[in-house]
């Protein structure tokens, strides 16, 4: 407009004529003429202030924290008292999204694979409806892909899918890039993810390393994201029926004959050919044996010194009552740990409601001790102790075990020498039994000098002077 007015003025036309020709107000033409006379050939730029300009840094911080446009709008209106419409905030956030530029990531053969789960829907497994997910592992270089259907996302299923994928490839990639799945990653952290203990052990067994993607960054594992979309659009939409077994069979055929045989949309190459020519030989070798999948859980030890596992109860050492322990099972053996130390090992029973107890887990005073063990432990106390044992075994065959355990328990309070001397005195007075020997230890009678007058003769059988017992338990 400035150039038009300037041209018309140079032709000698008046302000009235120019306004009439252009259909504009004379004041506007007059203002443009004044500006032209002052040396301006265009109007001053008009900057329109926006309500959100003063909150630019705050909105950027909210966006970096992962807040959606709706949550950002809510915080601005409730916490900052700002009067602004949601569409205005949404447009601002959309501009921030467009600022991020994604760079294609290229990998060397055998260097990386990406894994993820995708929900497939509900199918019927032998008449029972089950939710079905699909596990996908994609080799980043060749796009060679392995799929497997699962009915849960437990750590055991997650690991099983991994080693079956490795066996399908015939080798192991150097790194595994995974989403922040609960089965694989506990705390999402791109730089140092805290992986599940068993998943970390599994990767170490196969000499591979994990890389966890950052939160809300699906583009970091875009290859497997595309693989999940591809199986849903190309296979699932073409599948007819709801039978789970049929789904498994048709997926295997589709994986072999279509997925890995088609010309890939990004690389424009056939994944099977690229894998065979370049990537298969670049993978690390499989270990000699599979990783043993363990069922890991935690339990609190009951006051009976047992933990429950699969409808049975297994013992642990009595000192761990009330403590939290970790269980590991491969379906055959049950290992029980306190911190990093294994405290019990059981063979798993397939019965139900059984208490499976080991003698060594019982308290000392409740353990069953065999005759040979009793003999050896009494012999260790001394010759008089072993003589007491032999006589108890002969005279009280029904109670010698309990009496012997009581005598052995005295070691917690008295030395072996004291107990042996107490046995000597008990033999002299024919006062055989745990309580009598205990009283001798407590009263110190084992220190009395032996003298002929203290020797007492007994009649046949059990008849004897009852005052002997008073003498035994009387303090010096």
C-alpha positions as a Python dict, from the first residue, in 0.01 Angstrom:
ca = {
    (1, 'X'): (0, 0, 0),
    (2, 'X'): (285, 238, 75),
    (3, 'X'): (435, 173, -269),
    (4, 'X'): (95, 222, -436),
    (5, 'X'): (34, 558, -263),
    (6, 'X'): (390, 665, -337),
    (7, 'X'): (343, 582, -707),
    (8, 'X'): (13, 771, -730),
    (9, 'X'): (159, 1075, -554),
    (10, 'X'): (449, 1080, -798),
    (11, 'X'): (194, 1097, -1080),
    (12, 'X'): (63, 1423, -931),
    (13, 'X'): (-262, 1292, -787),
    (14, 'X'): (-407, 1455, -480),
    (15, 'X'): (-491, 1282, -152),
    (16, 'X'): (-865, 1306, -234),
    (17, 'X'): (-814, 1141, -574),
    (18, 'X'): (-595, 865, -432),
    (19, 'X'): (-849, 793, -157),
    (20, 'X'): (-1127, 776, -415),
    (21, 'X'): (-929, 545, -646),
    (22, 'X'): (-827, 308, -365),
    (23, 'X'): (-1154, 327, -172),
    (24, 'X'): (-974, 427, 144),
    (25, 'X'): (-1015, 701, 400),
    (26, 'X'): (-837, 1028, 325),
    (27, 'X'): (-690, 1031, 675),
    (28, 'X'): (-520, 698, 606),
    (29, 'X'): (-376, 828, 277),
    (30, 'X'): (-264, 1145, 455),
    (31, 'X'): (-90, 939, 727),
    (32, 'X'): (89, 728, 466),
    (33, 'X'): (197, 1046, 278),
    (34, 'X'): (338, 1190, 602),
    (35, 'X'): (533, 870, 664),
    (36, 'X'): (666, 871, 307),
    (37, 'X'): (777, 1233, 344),
    (38, 'X'): (969, 1139, 660),
    (39, 'X'): (1161, 867, 471),
    (40, 'X'): (962, 555, 571),
    (41, 'X'): (870, 316, 290),
    (42, 'X'): (671, 71, 506),
    (43, 'X'): (461, 84, 825),
    (44, 'X'): (610, 4, 1166),
    (45, 'X'): (583, -362, 1262),
    (46, 'X'): (306, -421, 1513),
    (47, 'X'): (385, -670, 1786),
    (48, 'X'): (81, -830, 1941),
    (49, 'X'): (136, -932, 2299),
    (50, 'X'): (1, -1269, 2408),
    (51, 'X'): (-127, -1369, 2748),
    (52, 'X'): (113, -1662, 2776),
    (53, 'X'): (429, -1471, 2679),
    (54, 'X'): (515, -1403, 3043),
    (55, 'X'): (476, -1772, 3130),
    (56, 'X'): (695, -1915, 2854),
    (57, 'X'): (964, -2061, 3080),
    (58, 'X'): (709, -2204, 3324),
    (59, 'X'): (515, -2378, 3047),
    (60, 'X'): (841, -2519, 2908),
    (61, 'X'): (924, -2661, 3252),
    (62, 'X'): (579, -2818, 3282),
    (63, 'X'): (617, -2972, 2936),
    (64, 'X'): (960, -3116, 3018),
    (65, 'X'): (810, -3274, 3332),
    (66, 'X'): (570, -3463, 3107),
    (67, 'X'): (250, -3269, 3184),
    (68, 'X'): (-19, -3267, 2919),
    (69, 'X'): (-175, -2948, 2781),
    (70, 'X'): (-482, -3010, 2998),
    (71, 'X'): (-277, -3036, 3317),
    (72, 'X'): (-69, -2731, 3224),
    (73, 'X'): (-388, -2530, 3165),
    (74, 'X'): (-522, -2644, 3503),
    (75, 'X'): (-206, -2539, 3686),
    (76, 'X'): (-193, -2199, 3516),
    (77, 'X'): (-554, -2121, 3602),
    (78, 'X'): (-566, -2265, 3956),
    (79, 'X'): (-214, -2203, 4087),
    (80, 'X'): (-119, -1887, 3895),
    (81, 'X'): (-467, -1733, 3864),
    (82, 'X'): (-422, -1682, 3490),
    (83, 'X'): (-727, -1625, 3271),
    (84, 'X'): (-657, -1814, 2952),
    (85, 'X'): (-849, -2060, 2737),
    (86, 'X'): (-749, -2423, 2701),
    (87, 'X'): (-710, -2401, 2318),
    (88, 'X'): (-450, -2126, 2366),
    (89, 'X'): (-247, -2347, 2597),
    (90, 'X'): (-293, -2647, 2365),
    (91, 'X'): (-158, -2450, 2066),
    (92, 'X'): (143, -2341, 2269),
    (93, 'X'): (218, -2700, 2377),
    (94, 'X'): (176, -2821, 2020),
    (95, 'X'): (443, -2575, 1904),
    (96, 'X'): (678, -2714, 2172),
    (97, 'X'): (622, -3067, 2043),
    (98, 'X'): (711, -2966, 1691),
    (99, 'X'): (1042, -2821, 1809),
    (100, 'X'): (1188, -3169, 1880),
    (101, 'X'): (1374, -3317, 1583),
    (102, 'X'): (1425, -3693, 1566),
    (103, 'X'): (1738, -3831, 1408),
    (104, 'X'): (1735, -4178, 1249),
    (105, 'X'): (1942, -4426, 1450),
    (106, 'X'): (2150, -4674, 1252),
    (107, 'X'): (2294, -4987, 1414),
    (108, 'X'): (2568, -5227, 1317),
    (109, 'X'): (2475, -5591, 1250),
    (110, 'X'): (2414, -5780, 1575),
    (111, 'X'): (2453, -5468, 1788),
    (112, 'X'): (2096, -5413, 1903),
    (113, 'X'): (1749, -5559, 1930),
    (114, 'X'): (1431, -5390, 2053),
    (115, 'X'): (1153, -5558, 2254),
    (116, 'X'): (798, -5468, 2349),
    (117, 'X'): (454, -5606, 2433),
    (118, 'X'): (132, -5523, 2244),
    (119, 'X'): (-225, -5606, 2342),
    (120, 'X'): (-404, -5833, 2092),
    (121, 'X'): (-746, -5871, 2253),
    (122, 'X'): (-949, -6148, 2416),
    (123, 'X'): (-951, -6501, 2275),
    (124, 'X'): (-1082, -6837, 2393),
    (125, 'X'): (-836, -7094, 2524),
    (126, 'X'): (-1020, -7429, 2547),
    (127, 'X'): (-1342, -7241, 2598),
    (128, 'X'): (-1208, -7000, 2859),
    (129, 'X'): (-1172, -6632, 2761),
    (130, 'X'): (-816, -6504, 2810),
    (131, 'X'): (-646, -6173, 2743),
    (132, 'X'): (-364, -6209, 2492),
    (133, 'X'): (-53, -5997, 2439),
    (134, 'X'): (212, -6031, 2172),
    (135, 'X'): (583, -6010, 2243),
    (136, 'X'): (804, -5877, 1964),
    (137, 'X'): (1182, -5869, 1931),
    (138, 'X'): (1328, -5689, 1629),
    (139, 'X'): (1692, -5694, 1522),
    (140, 'X'): (1758, -5326, 1452),
    (141, 'X'): (1991, -5378, 1155),
    (142, 'X'): (1801, -5629, 942),
    (143, 'X'): (1449, -5579, 1090),
    (144, 'X'): (1432, -5958, 1127),
    (145, 'X'): (1150, -6012, 1379),
    (146, 'X'): (1033, -6276, 1624),
    (147, 'X'): (677, -6278, 1763),
    (148, 'X'): (529, -6482, 2049),
    (149, 'X'): (183, -6479, 2208),
    (150, 'X'): (148, -6473, 2589),
    (151, 'X'): (-141, -6454, 2832),
    (152, 'X'): (47, -6252, 3097),
    (153, 'X'): (340, -6015, 3131),
    (154, 'X'): (515, -6182, 3425),
    (155, 'X'): (892, -6179, 3450),
    (156, 'X'): (901, -6555, 3379),
    (157, 'X'): (706, -6508, 3052),
    (158, 'X'): (920, -6207, 2963),
    (159, 'X'): (1243, -6407, 3002),
    (160, 'X'): (1102, -6710, 2822),
    (161, 'X'): (1013, -6492, 2521),
    (162, 'X'): (1367, -6357, 2520),
    (163, 'X'): (1553, -6687, 2511),
    (164, 'X'): (1313, -6830, 2254),
    (165, 'X'): (1380, -6525, 2037),
    (166, 'X'): (1756, -6578, 2075),
    (167, 'X'): (1714, -6941, 1973),
    (168, 'X'): (1500, -6833, 1677),
    (169, 'X'): (1777, -6597, 1563),
    (170, 'X'): (2047, -6853, 1639),
    (171, 'X'): (2244, -6597, 1839),
    (172, 'X'): (2233, -6311, 2088),
    (173, 'X'): (2245, -5935, 2013),
    (174, 'X'): (2487, -5727, 2218),
    (175, 'X'): (2218, -5498, 2364),
    (176, 'X'): (1845, -5516, 2434),
    (177, 'X'): (1651, -5192, 2410),
    (178, 'X'): (1331, -5218, 2608),
    (179, 'X'): (1047, -4998, 2720),
    (180, 'X'): (988, -4935, 3089),
    (181, 'X'): (797, -5262, 3130),
    (182, 'X'): (717, -5370, 3484),
    (183, 'X'): (862, -5712, 3407),
    (184, 'X'): (1197, -5569, 3305),
    (185, 'X'): (1247, -5229, 3466),
    (186, 'X'): (1153, -5126, 3822),
    (187, 'X'): (1263, -4761, 3820),
    (188, 'X'): (1261, -4582, 3479),
    (189, 'X'): (1605, -4427, 3439),
    (190, 'X'): (1775, -4393, 3101),
    (191, 'X'): (2126, -4382, 3242),
    (192, 'X'): (2114, -4643, 3521),
    (193, 'X'): (1793, -4847, 3521),
    (194, 'X'): (1727, -5061, 3827),
    (195, 'X'): (1642, -5387, 3652),
    (196, 'X'): (1461, -5680, 3800),
    (197, 'X'): (1720, -5899, 3969),
    (198, 'X'): (1626, -6206, 3767),
    (199, 'X'): (1611, -6018, 3436),
    (200, 'X'): (1957, -5876, 3503),
    (201, 'X'): (2084, -6226, 3580),
    (202, 'X'): (1926, -6357, 3261),
    (203, 'X'): (2098, -6095, 3043),
    (204, 'X'): (2430, -6161, 3218),
    (205, 'X'): (2389, -6533, 3144),
    (206, 'X'): (2356, -6452, 2772),
    (207, 'X'): (2633, -6188, 2788),
    (208, 'X'): (2393, -5915, 2670),
    (209, 'X'): (2322, -5571, 2815),
    (210, 'X'): (1997, -5375, 2865),
    (211, 'X'): (1916, -5022, 2748),
    (212, 'X'): (1598, -4875, 2897),
    (213, 'X'): (1420, -4607, 2696),
    (214, 'X'): (1327, -4279, 2858),
    (215, 'X'): (973, -4225, 2981),
    (216, 'X'): (726, -4114, 2711),
    (217, 'X'): (986, -4153, 2436),
    (218, 'X'): (844, -4432, 2214),
    (219, 'X'): (1049, -4307, 1919),
    (220, 'X'): (1363, -4439, 2090),
    (221, 'X'): (1245, -4791, 2010),
    (222, 'X'): (1056, -4701, 1697),
    (223, 'X'): (1151, -5022, 1516),
    (224, 'X'): (966, -5249, 1757),
    (225, 'X'): (680, -4997, 1788),
    (226, 'X'): (638, -5029, 1411),
    (227, 'X'): (660, -5408, 1439),
    (228, 'X'): (370, -5412, 1690),
    (229, 'X'): (159, -5191, 1460),
    (230, 'X'): (249, -5411, 1162),
    (231, 'X'): (140, -5736, 1326),
    (232, 'X'): (-188, -5580, 1435),
    (233, 'X'): (-269, -5428, 1097),
    (234, 'X'): (-136, -5703, 871),
    (235, 'X'): (-200, -6020, 1071),
    (236, 'X'): (-458, -5956, 1343),
    (237, 'X'): (-710, -5775, 1122),
    (238, 'X'): (-695, -6063, 875),
    (239, 'X'): (-740, -6332, 1143),
    (240, 'X'): (-1083, -6490, 1167),
    (241, 'X'): (-1212, -6654, 1480),
    (242, 'X'): (-1139, -6637, 1850),
    (243, 'X'): (-951, -6964, 1909),
    (244, 'X'): (-621, -6908, 2091),
    (245, 'X'): (-450, -7222, 1960),
    (246, 'X'): (-543, -7130, 1603),
    (247, 'X'): (-405, -6781, 1663),
    (248, 'X'): (-69, -6928, 1771),
    (249, 'X'): (-44, -7153, 1464),
    (250, 'X'): (-137, -6887, 1211),
    (251, 'X'): (97, -6632, 1372),
    (252, 'X'): (391, -6871, 1333),
    (253, 'X'): (316, -6923, 963),
    (254, 'X'): (264, -6549, 906),
    (255, 'X'): (590, -6467, 1088),
    (256, 'X'): (790, -6705, 866),
    (257, 'X'): (621, -6663, 528),
    (258, 'X'): (504, -6301, 524),
    (259, 'X'): (661, -6081, 793),
    (260, 'X'): (1026, -6170, 738),
    (261, 'X'): (985, -6228, 363),
    (262, 'X'): (826, -5897, 261),
    (263, 'X'): (1013, -5590, 139),
    (264, 'X'): (1046, -5372, 450),
    (265, 'X'): (884, -5031, 416),
    (266, 'X'): (1184, -4839, 556),
    (267, 'X'): (1490, -5033, 444),
    (268, 'X'): (1332, -5146, 113),
    (269, 'X'): (1503, -5481, 168),
    (270, 'X'): (1382, -5828, 264),
    (271, 'X'): (1462, -5886, 637),
    (272, 'X'): (1529, -6258, 588),
    (273, 'X'): (1790, -6193, 319),
    (274, 'X'): (1966, -5916, 511),
    (275, 'X'): (1969, -6132, 824),
    (276, 'X'): (2120, -6432, 646),
    (277, 'X'): (2379, -6228, 459),
    (278, 'X'): (2497, -5978, 720),
    (279, 'X'): (2351, -6012, 1069),
    (280, 'X'): (2334, -6380, 1157),
    (281, 'X'): (2712, -6421, 1175),
    (282, 'X'): (2744, -6096, 1376),
    (283, 'X'): (2532, -6224, 1666),
    (284, 'X'): (2702, -6360, 1977),
    (285, 'X'): (2690, -6736, 2033),
    (286, 'X'): (2421, -6893, 2247),
    (287, 'X'): (2541, -7030, 2584),
    (288, 'X'): (2571, -7405, 2632),
    (289, 'X'): (2250, -7419, 2838),
    (290, 'X'): (1935, -7216, 2875),
    (291, 'X'): (1890, -6975, 3162),
    (292, 'X'): (1697, -7139, 3444),
    (293, 'X'): (1383, -6936, 3507),
    (294, 'X'): (1309, -6899, 3876),
    (295, 'X'): (982, -6812, 4043),
    (296, 'X'): (1086, -6535, 4284),
    (297, 'X'): (868, -6408, 4567),
    (298, 'X'): (886, -6286, 4927),
    (299, 'X'): (734, -6436, 5242),
    (300, 'X'): (722, -6365, 5614),
    (301, 'X'): (829, -6657, 5833),
    (302, 'X'): (543, -6769, 6058),
    (303, 'X'): (576, -6834, 6430),
    (304, 'X'): (593, -7205, 6341),
    (305, 'X'): (921, -7130, 6155),
    (306, 'X'): (762, -7218, 5818),
    (307, 'X'): (675, -7028, 5502),
    (308, 'X'): (385, -7107, 5269),
    (309, 'X'): (448, -7188, 4905),
    (310, 'X'): (202, -7342, 4659),
    (311, 'X'): (-34, -7482, 4922),
    (312, 'X'): (240, -7637, 5138),
    (313, 'X'): (452, -7516, 5429),
    (314, 'X'): (833, -7539, 5429),
    (315, 'X'): (1059, -7497, 5730),
    (316, 'X'): (1337, -7244, 5785),
    (317, 'X'): (1579, -7217, 6081),
    (318, 'X'): (1390, -7113, 6393),
    (319, 'X'): (1591, -6794, 6441),
    (320, 'X'): (1427, -6639, 6132),
    (321, 'X'): (1074, -6640, 6281),
    (322, 'X'): (896, -6313, 6197),
    (323, 'X'): (1155, -6209, 5938),
    (324, 'X'): (1108, -6144, 5565),
    (325, 'X'): (1275, -6396, 5334),
    (326, 'X'): (1307, -6440, 4957),
    (327, 'X'): (1198, -6755, 4775),
    (328, 'X'): (1340, -6887, 4448),
    (329, 'X'): (1195, -7194, 4279),
    (330, 'X'): (1251, -7368, 3947),
    (331, 'X'): (951, -7597, 3998),
    (332, 'X'): (1162, -7875, 4150),
    (333, 'X'): (1368, -7709, 4424),
    (334, 'X'): (1274, -7430, 4661),
    (335, 'X'): (1559, -7206, 4777),
    (336, 'X'): (1502, -6967, 5067),
    (337, 'X'): (1728, -6664, 5122),
    (338, 'X'): (1775, -6409, 5395),
    (339, 'X'): (1942, -6110, 5230),
    (340, 'X'): (2205, -6281, 5009),
    (341, 'X'): (2254, -6596, 5222),
    (342, 'X'): (2068, -6918, 5148),
    (343, 'X'): (1913, -7047, 5470),
    (344, 'X'): (1707, -7343, 5344),
    (345, 'X'): (1672, -7582, 5051),
    (346, 'X'): (1365, -7805, 4995),
    (347, 'X'): (1237, -8041, 4730),
    (348, 'X'): (896, -7915, 4622),
    (349, 'X'): (602, -8139, 4705),
    (350, 'X'): (306, -8157, 4467),
    (351, 'X'): (70, -8253, 4749),
    (352, 'X'): (-133, -7992, 4939),
    (353, 'X'): (-148, -7883, 5301),
    (354, 'X'): (175, -8054, 5413),
    (355, 'X'): (424, -7925, 5670),
    (356, 'X'): (764, -8015, 5529),
    (357, 'X'): (1021, -7975, 5807),
    (358, 'X'): (1392, -8043, 5834),
    (359, 'X'): (1538, -8146, 6168),
    (360, 'X'): (1824, -7901, 6146),
    (361, 'X'): (1575, -7613, 6131),
    (362, 'X'): (1422, -7696, 6470),
    (363, 'X'): (1552, -7536, 6792),
    (364, 'X'): (1826, -7740, 6955),
    (365, 'X'): (1603, -7861, 7236),
    (366, 'X'): (1332, -7984, 6995),
    (367, 'X'): (1544, -8169, 6746),
    (368, 'X'): (1539, -8547, 6713),
    (369, 'X'): (1881, -8687, 6795),
    (370, 'X'): (1969, -9038, 6691),
    (371, 'X'): (2114, -9288, 6936),
    (372, 'X'): (2458, -9273, 6773),
    (373, 'X'): (2461, -8892, 6782),
    (374, 'X'): (2361, -8896, 7150),
    (375, 'X'): (2638, -9142, 7226),
    (376, 'X'): (2900, -8931, 7048),
    (377, 'X'): (2789, -8605, 7209),
    (378, 'X'): (2780, -8757, 7559),
    (379, 'X'): (3119, -8918, 7499),
    (380, 'X'): (3255, -8573, 7416),
    (381, 'X'): (3161, -8460, 7769),
    (382, 'X'): (3370, -8729, 7936),
    (383, 'X'): (3375, -9092, 8056),
    (384, 'X'): (3124, -9038, 8338),
    (385, 'X'): (2878, -8876, 8101),
    (386, 'X'): (2892, -9172, 7863),
    (387, 'X'): (2838, -9409, 8157),
    (388, 'X'): (2528, -9210, 8255),
    (389, 'X'): (2402, -9242, 7898),
    (390, 'X'): (2452, -9618, 7890),
    (391, 'X'): (2273, -9669, 8219),
    (392, 'X'): (1982, -9442, 8119),
    (393, 'X'): (1946, -9635, 7796),
    (394, 'X'): (1924, -9958, 7995),
    (395, 'X'): (1706, -9849, 8289),
    (396, 'X'): (1461, -9604, 8125),
    (397, 'X'): (1434, -9709, 7758),
    (398, 'X'): (1126, -9492, 7704),
    (399, 'X'): (1280, -9164, 7828),
    (400, 'X'): (1654, -9185, 7778),
    (401, 'X'): (1635, -8960, 7469),
    (402, 'X'): (1464, -8669, 7644),
    (403, 'X'): (1688, -8703, 7951),
    (404, 'X'): (2001, -8710, 7736),
    (405, 'X'): (1893, -8398, 7543),
    (406, 'X'): (1838, -8222, 7876),
    (407, 'X'): (2186, -8315, 8000),
    (408, 'X'): (2339, -8194, 7671),
    (409, 'X'): (2148, -7867, 7697),
    (410, 'X'): (2331, -7796, 8024),
    (411, 'X'): (2629, -7700, 7806),
    (412, 'X'): (2464, -7361, 7755),
    (413, 'X'): (2527, -7287, 8128),
    (414, 'X'): (2811, -7513, 8236),
    (415, 'X'): (3139, -7639, 8097),
    (416, 'X'): (3188, -7994, 7977),
    (417, 'X'): (3412, -8063, 8277),
    (418, 'X'): (3144, -7955, 8526),
    (419, 'X'): (2878, -8170, 8357),
    (420, 'X'): (3111, -8471, 8352),
    (421, 'X'): (3188, -8432, 8726),
    (422, 'X'): (2817, -8396, 8797),
    (423, 'X'): (2759, -8721, 8612),
    (424, 'X'): (3031, -8882, 8826),
    (425, 'X'): (2853, -8780, 9145),
    (426, 'X'): (2515, -8890, 9006),
    (427, 'X'): (2659, -9231, 8929),
    (428, 'X'): (2802, -9261, 9278),
    (429, 'X'): (2463, -9196, 9436),
    (430, 'X'): (2267, -9376, 9166),
    (431, 'X'): (2080, -9049, 9106),
    (432, 'X'): (2051, -9085, 8732),
    (433, 'X'): (1838, -8831, 8545),
    (434, 'X'): (1841, -8483, 8402),
    (435, 'X'): (1691, -8306, 8703),
    (436, 'X'): (1934, -8469, 8947),
    (437, 'X'): (2239, -8384, 8738),
    (438, 'X'): (2110, -8029, 8691),
    (439, 'X'): (2074, -7988, 9070),
    (440, 'X'): (2427, -8115, 9122),
    (441, 'X'): (2556, -7853, 8876),
    (442, 'X'): (2351, -7574, 9033),
    (443, 'X'): (2445, -7658, 9392),
    (444, 'X'): (2811, -7721, 9320),
    (445, 'X'): (2804, -8069, 9476),
    (446, 'X'): (3034, -8190, 9196),
    (447, 'X'): (3317, -8017, 9388),
    (448, 'X'): (3279, -8227, 9706),
    (449, 'X'): (3570, -8454, 9787),
    (450, 'X'): (3509, -8819, 9754),
    (451, 'X'): (3539, -9009, 10086),
    (452, 'X'): (3456, -9365, 10186),
    (453, 'X'): (3188, -9250, 10430),
    (454, 'X'): (3002, -9087, 10144),
    (455, 'X'): (2972, -9419, 9964),
    (456, 'X'): (2627, -9559, 10004),
    (457, 'X'): (2526, -9916, 9947),
    (458, 'X'): (2199, -9996, 9781),
    (459, 'X'): (1977, -10294, 9804),
    (460, 'X'): (1867, -10479, 9499),
    (461, 'X'): (1619, -10298, 9278),
    (462, 'X'): (1527, -9936, 9341),
    (463, 'X'): (1496, -9944, 9721),
    (464, 'X'): (1730, -9704, 9903),
    (465, 'X'): (1740, -9445, 10178),
    (466, 'X'): (1535, -9140, 10067),
    (467, 'X'): (1757, -8909, 10274),
    (468, 'X'): (2016, -8950, 10001),
    (469, 'X'): (1817, -8714, 9777),
    (470, 'X'): (1812, -8448, 10049),
    (471, 'X'): (2188, -8475, 10075),
    (472, 'X'): (2230, -8440, 9698),
    (473, 'X'): (2027, -8123, 9661),
    (474, 'X'): (2138, -7959, 9991),
    (475, 'X'): (2375, -7667, 9940),
    (476, 'X'): (2714, -7692, 10097),
}
